[in-house]
């Protein structure tokens, strides 16, 4: 059985040297930059046989290292280009958010995949 797309995203970022987690895995304050990858739902374009799963990439940097956020985002996007055409940048990116619970600045951006619709 092949790896899920989510796992392939995780592995790609990990291989390129990023500290990577799935949701709820990272514990405590952000002491070093890291990325969280998660499923963000599915949308159905106007086609009969396919759907578009969405994947969020959440980039966290420690509160006192804001200046590296832009570079980390760029580097993560460059890494994920290796997975094209399996996933494609969706053009959706959030503004910076300060997450008090982990003492980090965070930006998320989104990718879309494609898969065959399964009859329910």
C-alpha atoms as one frame of an Amber mdcrd trajectory, in Angstrom:
protein
   0.000   0.000   0.000   1.375   3.419  -0.927   1.676   6.282   1.553  -1.201
   8.712   1.819  -0.685  12.129   0.275  -0.641  13.647   3.769   2.199  11.305
   4.756   4.080  12.108   1.539   3.833  15.838   2.348   5.131  15.107   5.859
   7.994  12.969   4.523   8.990  15.533   1.881   9.265  18.340   4.440  11.041
  16.073   6.953  13.576  14.956   4.325  14.364  18.614   3.594  15.226  19.243
   7.229  12.037  20.693   8.666  10.734  19.714  12.085   7.293  18.368  11.118
   4.244  17.251  13.090   0.676  16.172  12.571  -1.999  17.991  14.618  -1.744
  17.540  18.402   1.745  15.993  18.260   3.832  19.035  19.235   3.743  19.688
  22.970   4.721  22.812  24.871   6.050  26.149  23.761   7.638  26.752  20.378
  11.392  26.826  21.040  12.404  26.122  17.447  10.609  26.522  14.103   8.294
  23.721  13.070   5.531  22.817  10.620   2.206  21.109  11.200   0.518  19.346
   8.262  -3.182  18.566   8.359  -6.140  17.620   6.227  -8.372  20.618   5.570
 -11.390  18.960   3.996 -12.426  18.249   0.439 -14.170  20.286  -2.202 -15.902
  18.986  -5.273 -15.219  20.874  -8.492 -17.775  20.641 -11.243 -16.567  17.264
 -12.411 -18.199  13.920 -12.019 -15.260  11.656 -11.308 -12.844  13.617  -9.104
 -12.644  15.652  -5.923  -9.996  17.920  -4.411  -8.635  17.077  -0.954  -7.129
  20.129   0.785  -3.968  20.148   2.904  -2.961  22.915   5.318   0.677  23.675
   6.043   1.027  25.604   9.325   4.425  27.219   9.882   5.343  28.146  13.464
   8.331  30.218  14.596   9.211  31.223  18.163   7.841  34.608  19.201  11.334
  36.144  19.285  12.272  34.866  15.784   9.591  36.514  13.663  12.182  37.621
  11.090  12.708  34.023   9.877   9.005  33.376   9.184   9.031  34.600   5.584
  12.111  32.546   4.704  10.693  29.434   6.326   7.449  29.788   4.350   9.388
  30.204   1.108  11.608  27.205   1.840   8.617  24.993   2.685   6.900  25.950
  -0.581  10.084  25.187  -2.523  10.267  21.787  -0.840   6.657  20.962  -1.688
   7.183  21.753  -5.378   8.732  18.277  -5.537   5.258  16.795  -5.065   3.740
  18.539  -8.096   1.467  17.475  -9.837   0.221  15.290  -6.966  -0.404  18.482
  -4.964  -0.598  22.070  -6.129  -0.355  25.363  -4.227  -3.872  26.702  -3.766
  -2.982  30.392  -3.390  -4.667  30.611  -0.001  -2.430  31.965   2.756  -3.357
  33.473   6.117  -2.010  36.573   7.735   0.406  36.115  10.635  -1.276  34.881
  13.801   0.317  34.988  17.249  -0.557  31.804  19.140  -0.252  32.598  22.844
  -0.638  28.937  23.845   2.684  27.987  22.252   4.328  31.448  22.202   4.750
  31.389  18.420   3.900  33.287  15.272   2.091  31.175  12.707   1.133  31.427
   9.051  -0.766  28.735   7.171  -1.067  28.084   3.468  -2.939  25.480   1.495
  -2.403  22.876  -1.186  -4.941  20.875  -3.158  -4.684  17.374  -4.484  -6.884
  15.360  -6.772  -8.423  11.961  -6.329 -11.125   9.806  -7.822 -14.522  10.122
  -6.165 -15.624   6.981  -4.414 -19.294   6.060  -4.494 -20.741   6.099  -0.996
